[in-house]
Amino acid sequence: MKFEVVGIDYDNRIDNFMISARADYEWYLEKTQGSEENLAIQRDIIRGSKPYKNLRADLKMGCILPTIVLAVRNIDASVTGNYNVNDGFISATRADLDSLQNAIAKTTPVDVDIVDGLQRTNALRQTLAELNDDERSVFLLRSLRLEIWVNIAFFPLAYRMLLLNAGQRPMSMKHQIDILSGGLAEDLQDLPGIEIIRLKDHKRRVRPGQFHLSTLAQAFQAWMQRSPNVDRTNLVVETMVVDEALESLGIDLTDNNGNQRDGFRQFVDWLLRLDRSLGEEQNRFFGNDTVVLGFAAAIGFAHKNETLQDRLSNAMTKMIHDAEMDKENPLGVFTFEQIRKSIDAKRSNVGEATRALVFRAVREYIMQDGTSPMIECWTQSASMM
């Protein structure tokens, strides 16, 4: 197997190093083994379309694939500290490139995500399966170009991916966020009290702090687009949503002091504290995806709104405190349940109506700077249904 690092570059917008590399098919397919299954919640793999059938035929003839983009976590990239990030053209020493090469070569598939190239990877695997033994040995020696983002956090990677796809006819934003969900889990896993349940775990939420990765991925989209309804079918609306998402991500990438911040990570921290404050008796409240998406959208709305930004932190601190103190009806959960049960399923989509109910109530609470209790906010939100 062959793998060679040929250069490094630095992206000043997202403050991250990118490694240019070459590998043979054998090395690449081994390092990404299982990625298709790991990313089962993202865009479906295209198996029968004519373009991908043609691609497999071209691969058998020895075509060169467009560069595949990977994100690799948990590697020793300390040698990148030898270089000035302001250099437009970094000339790395062979010794440093070898160091990065060795570090990446030791990584396992669990720390490798396919950011761009899932369909090409599947085409490679399908083509390999169609060959006889002699043909396979030749096929596996062919070269592939790689763009590898090392130890990149979820937030800047999401920004970069959405930005590069915005000028094309992209997969939906939901699919793009789902692709990055492995990095999202990595970015959130050190928050106190969180347990992230992946699709392959086949587990149910049974206690506060447990959240399915698919729920958090949807919550991130709701937070970015400031809307609790994340499924978009209208391409014009989808384009507008991506533009809004890029603006939200851009705000967080660099604040006025030149520091990165992560408003979504702050949201999840608040979510965990609220979840714990409700206790096991009300475990179903934040176990409901519609509630999580409504909260995420409302806090994303306030996060971007110039007027509400200054109220957000204080309001959420007060909400958490009030929930911890109120043992009888924390967060007005019983009031919420009564309103939710009153939604007429014949007249409304219950899921959409519930998400909108939560969104309006939490947004109202923030707008009031936490001066109105959540019971009143639920009631006011219900009056708009």
VOGU-3710 file (C-alpha; in Angstrom, 3 decimals, decimal comma):
1> mkfevvgidy> 0,000/0,000/0,000  1,218/3,476/-0,831  0,479/6,817/0,808  2,432/10,017/0,317  1,992/13,502/1,758  3,083/16,019/-0,860  2,364/19,369/0,746  0,593/21,426/3,404  -1,440/24,596/3,179  -3,193/26,802/5,703
11> dnridnfmis> -6,713/28,193/5,443  -6,720/31,532/7,258  -10,507/31,803/7,138  -11,153/28,660/9,151  -7,747/28,527/10,894  -6,862/24,993/9,876  -4,126/23,097/8,071  -4,917/21,042/4,998  -2,654/18,295/3,710  -2,348/17,379/0,041
21> aradyewyle> -1,628/13,704/-0,468  -1,612/10,787/-2,868  -2,563/7,220/-2,082  -3,201/4,046/-3,973  -6,721/2,633/-4,014  -5,788/-0,130/-1,583  -4,630/2,310/1,110  -7,635/4,567/0,629  -10,241/1,814/0,675  -8,732/0,326/3,826
31> ktqgseenla> -8,655/3,687/5,663  -12,274/4,462/4,751  -13,600/0,960/5,352  -17,054/1,204/6,899  -17,548/4,887/6,135  -20,609/4,158/4,011  -22,254/2,388/6,945  -21,057/4,973/9,453  -22,739/7,666/7,358  -26,001/5,790/6,923
41> iqrdiirgsk> -28,029/8,837/8,011  -26,623/10,997/5,227  -27,328/11,081/1,507  -28,264/7,687/0,098  -25,550/6,042/-1,963  -26,478/6,110/-5,644  -26,221/2,597/-7,030  -28,086/2,340/-10,295  -27,780/5,685/-12,046  -26,239/5,863/-15,510
51> pyknlradlk> -23,517/8,430/-14,598  -22,153/6,165/-11,870  -22,342/3,146/-14,148  -20,228/5,103/-16,622  -17,846/6,095/-13,832  -17,273/2,448/-12,928  -16,519/1,696/-16,572  -14,041/4,607/-16,663  -12,398/3,400/-13,450  -11,748/0,024/-15,066
61> mgcilptivl> -10,008/1,888/-17,888  -7,795/3,812/-15,448  -9,433/7,248/-15,162  -8,238/9,706/-12,509  -10,913/10,647/-10,003  -11,407/14,235/-8,827  -9,726/14,896/-5,482  -11,497/13,317/-2,520  -11,768/15,327/0,689  -11,223/13,669/4,052
71> avrnidasvt> -11,254/14,854/7,653  -8,832/13,011/9,939  -9,027/13,366/13,704  -6,747/12,614/16,644  -3,388/12,681/14,874  -0,107/14,282/15,923  0,191/17,300/13,649  2,565/19,239/15,891  5,072/19,774/13,052  2,617/22,208/11,453
81> gnynvndgfi> 3,674/24,596/14,221  6,972/25,028/12,363  5,272/27,158/9,707  4,037/30,709/9,481  0,319/30,556/8,814  0,502/33,865/6,972  2,724/32,413/4,249  0,689/32,162/1,083  2,778/29,277/-0,196  4,131/26,958/2,514
91> satradldsl> 7,278/25,040/1,580  7,417/22,221/4,108  10,510/20,140/4,700  10,457/16,522/3,650  11,065/15,543/7,277  7,887/17,342/8,407  5,885/15,915/5,539  7,133/12,446/6,493  6,081/13,065/10,093  2,538/13,922/8,973
101> qnaiakttpv> 2,593/11,007/6,568  3,454/8,576/9,370  0,819/10,060/11,704  -1,961/9,755/9,132  -0,828/6,285/8,079  -1,334/5,054/11,657  -4,915/6,300/11,905  -7,866/3,924/11,901  -11,132/4,235/9,954  -13,011/5,375/13,070
111> dvdivdglqr> -11,140/8,703/12,899  -11,560/9,213/9,146  -14,620/10,895/7,616  -15,348/11,263/3,908  -16,293/14,923/3,550  -16,574/14,949/-0,222  -16,393/11,747/-2,265  -18,830/9,237/-0,809  -20,269/8,338/-4,204  -16,797/8,073/-5,743
121> tnalrqtlae> -15,728/5,820/-2,883  -18,737/3,593/-3,413  -17,950/3,478/-7,154  -14,419/2,332/-6,303  -15,716/-0,447/-4,050  -18,302/-1,602/-6,578  -15,747/-1,584/-9,382  -13,314/-3,619/-7,274  -16,039/-6,189/-6,606  -16,669/-6,580/-10,347
131> lnddersvfl> -13,036/-7,438/-11,166  -11,294/-10,821/-11,145  -8,264/-11,439/-8,935  -5,639/-10,462/-11,511  -7,488/-7,273/-12,403  -7,910/-6,356/-8,745  -4,192/-6,401/-8,011  -3,570/-3,896/-10,834  -6,600/-1,790/-9,912  -5,568/-1,401/-6,257
141> lrslrleiwv> -2,191/0,056/-7,274  -3,716/3,070/-9,045  -3,324/6,506/-7,509  -5,870/8,816/-5,940  -5,486/12,466/-4,930  -6,566/13,445/-1,429  -7,251/16,681/0,428  -7,010/15,960/4,144  -8,130/18,380/6,876  -6,264/17,457/10,032
151> niaffplayr> -7,862/17,667/13,477  -10,459/20,077/12,136  -13,363/20,948/14,418  -16,913/20,463/13,248  -17,796/24,152/13,021  -15,191/25,334/10,473  -15,558/22,149/8,444  -19,313/22,735/8,181  -18,690/26,302/7,033  -16,195/25,210/4,396
161> mlllnagqrp> -18,390/22,431/3,059  -21,500/24,576/2,762  -19,555/27,425/1,157  -17,968/25,272/-1,528  -21,274/23,634/-2,406  -23,287/26,876/-2,384  -22,329/27,803/-5,947  -23,317/24,412/-7,341  -26,535/22,457/-7,327  -25,665/20,719/-4,083
171> msmkhqidil> -27,063/17,890/-2,070  -29,487/19,289/0,475  -28,099/21,080/3,486  -29,524/18,337/5,687  -27,453/15,752/3,812  -24,338/17,898/4,080  -24,766/18,315/7,834  -25,411/14,582/8,235  -22,111/13,888/6,456  -20,318/15,973/9,061
181> sgglaedlqd> -22,104/14,379/11,997  -19,041/12,360/13,013  -17,133/15,591/13,508  -20,110/17,071/15,344  -20,060/14,177/17,802  -16,316/14,618/18,272  -16,779/18,326/18,931  -19,513/17,827/21,546  -18,449/14,647/23,316  -16,487/16,431/26,061
191> lpgieiirlk> -19,485/18,459/27,255  -20,366/17,472/30,845  -23,064/14,826/31,061  -23,536/14,154/27,350  -23,844/10,690/25,830  -24,182/10,682/22,061  -26,017/7,676/20,657  -25,024/6,721/17,122  -27,214/4,874/14,676  -25,132/1,716/14,917
201> dhkrrvrpgq> -25,480/1,631/18,726  -29,152/0,576/18,508  -29,853/2,252/21,857  -32,793/4,232/23,148  -32,633/7,330/25,311  -33,363/6,268/28,900  -31,928/9,123/30,947  -31,141/12,851/30,730  -28,048/13,745/28,712  -28,508/11,022/26,115
211> fhlstlaqaf> -29,108/12,332/22,593  -29,120/10,571/19,261  -26,523/11,914/16,848  -29,191/12,281/14,165  -31,167/14,561/16,517  -28,115/16,740/17,192  -27,386/16,976/13,450  -30,941/18,144/12,806  -30,696/20,540/15,753  -27,564/22,058/14,240
221> qawmqrspnv> -29,431/22,680/10,999  -32,400/24,178/12,877  -30,004/26,397/14,861  -28,294/27,609/11,679  -31,413/28,318/9,666  -33,352/29,704/12,654  -36,344/27,562/11,746  -37,564/24,420/13,527  -38,696/22,747/10,293  -35,528/21,421/8,689
231> drtnlvvetm> -36,902/19,418/5,755  -36,801/21,605/2,643  -38,050/20,564/-0,778  -38,192/23,962/-2,483  -34,791/24,642/-4,084  -35,222/28,419/-3,911  -35,967/28,245/-0,196  -33,096/25,788/0,279  -30,676/28,236/-1,366  -31,865/31,045/0,903
241> vvdealeslg> -31,455/28,779/3,928  -27,871/27,928/2,937  -27,106/31,643/2,592  -28,476/32,238/6,097  -26,470/29,282/7,422  -23,247/30,581/5,908  -23,830/33,951/7,521  -24,450/32,333/10,915  -21,354/30,149/10,618  -19,299/33,105/9,409
251> idltdnngnq> -20,305/35,144/12,448  -19,071/32,422/14,767  -15,844/31,622/12,923  -14,277/34,900/14,005  -15,533/37,427/16,507  -14,336/41,027/16,853  -11,277/39,892/18,807  -10,192/37,401/16,162  -11,249/34,391/18,235  -13,393/31,497/17,111
261> rdgfrqfvdw> -16,563/30,872/19,070  -19,173/28,195/18,792  -22,744/29,240/19,484  -24,131/25,782/18,767  -21,850/24,146/21,293  -23,116/26,692/23,833  -26,683/25,750/22,922  -25,994/22,047/23,529  -24,434/22,894/26,905  -27,608/24,789/27,864
271> llrldrslge> -29,694/21,895/26,557  -27,826/19,422/28,755  -28,248/21,580/31,856  -31,970/22,004/31,211  -32,301/18,269/30,571  -30,645/17,471/33,895  -32,789/20,017/35,717  -35,956/18,192/34,615  -34,667/14,891/35,968  -35,682/11,384/35,042
281> eqnrffgndt> -39,357/12,104/35,709  -39,514/14,414/32,681  -37,004/12,523/30,543  -39,480/12,413/27,659  -39,504/16,205/27,211  -36,061/16,590/25,620  -36,287/13,031/24,342  -38,793/14,486/21,877  -37,004/15,618/18,692  -39,636/18,277/18,038
291> vvlgfaaaig> -38,805/19,969/21,349  -35,055/19,904/20,708  -35,478/21,384/17,215  -37,776/24,120/18,511  -35,268/25,096/21,190  -32,371/24,995/18,711  -34,162/27,213/16,201  -35,188/29,775/18,834  -31,690/30,034/20,295  -30,203/30,211/16,796
301> fahknetlqd> -32,617/33,040/16,032  -31,512/34,971/19,124  -27,851/34,163/18,500  -27,925/35,974/15,170  -30,319/38,784/16,100  -28,385/41,896/17,159  -31,029/42,923/19,674  -31,428/39,504/21,278  -27,746/38,512/21,359  -27,199/40,493/24,553
311> rlsnamtkmi> -30,253/38,935/26,217  -29,601/35,338/25,221  -27,029/34,272/27,814  -28,839/35,948/30,710  -32,208/34,513/29,651  -30,859/30,966/29,353  -29,069/31,218/32,697  -32,361/32,279/34,280  -34,288/29,535/32,493  -31,892/26,881/33,828
321> hdaemdkenp> -32,052/28,342/37,365  -35,863/28,479/37,338  -36,085/24,913/36,043  -33,810/23,705/38,844  -35,851/25,536/41,503  -39,333/24,580/40,274  -39,872/20,962/41,265  -43,592/20,869/40,459  -43,734/22,197/36,887  -40,180/22,882/35,651
331> lgvftfeqir> -40,103/24,746/32,328  -43,896/24,603/32,389  -43,681/21,079/30,945  -47,181/20,115/32,077  -48,592/23,248/30,440  -46,721/22,382/27,238  -48,121/18,835/27,279  -51,700/20,075/27,697  -51,308/22,456/24,759  -49,626/19,827/22,600
341> ksidakrsnv> -52,426/17,335/23,197  -54,965/19,951/22,130  -53,482/20,225/18,613  -56,059/19,029/16,093  -54,337/16,404/13,958  -57,035/16,792/11,302  -56,205/20,456/10,790  -52,464/20,554/11,434  -49,301/18,535/11,070  -48,745/17,770/14,748
351> geatralvfr> -44,950/17,625/14,451  -44,669/20,953/12,645  -47,189/22,594/14,962  -45,308/21,354/18,037  -41,952/22,551/16,754  -43,464/25,965/15,987  -45,046/26,066/19,456  -41,689/25,447/21,125  -39,882/27,887/18,825  -42,272/30,753/19,574
361> avreyimqdg> -42,357/30,080/23,329  -38,576/29,965/23,762  -38,079/32,958/21,476  -40,630/34,913/23,524  -38,852/33,965/26,756  -35,557/35,293/25,371  -37,215/38,441/24,025  -38,607/39,093/27,512  -35,101/38,560/28,925  -36,446/35,777/31,126
371> tspmiecwtq> -38,878/38,056/32,959  -41,935/36,037/31,889  -42,113/32,453/33,184  -42,226/29,657/30,625  -45,841/28,849/31,564  -46,855/32,273/30,248  -44,680/31,864/27,165  -46,319/28,512/26,343  -49,735/30,117/26,663  -48,785/33,071/24,514
381> sasmm> -47,268/30,809/21,872  -50,439/28,694/21,840  -52,525/31,786/21,119  -50,689/32,118/17,790  -51,481/28,598/16,618
//
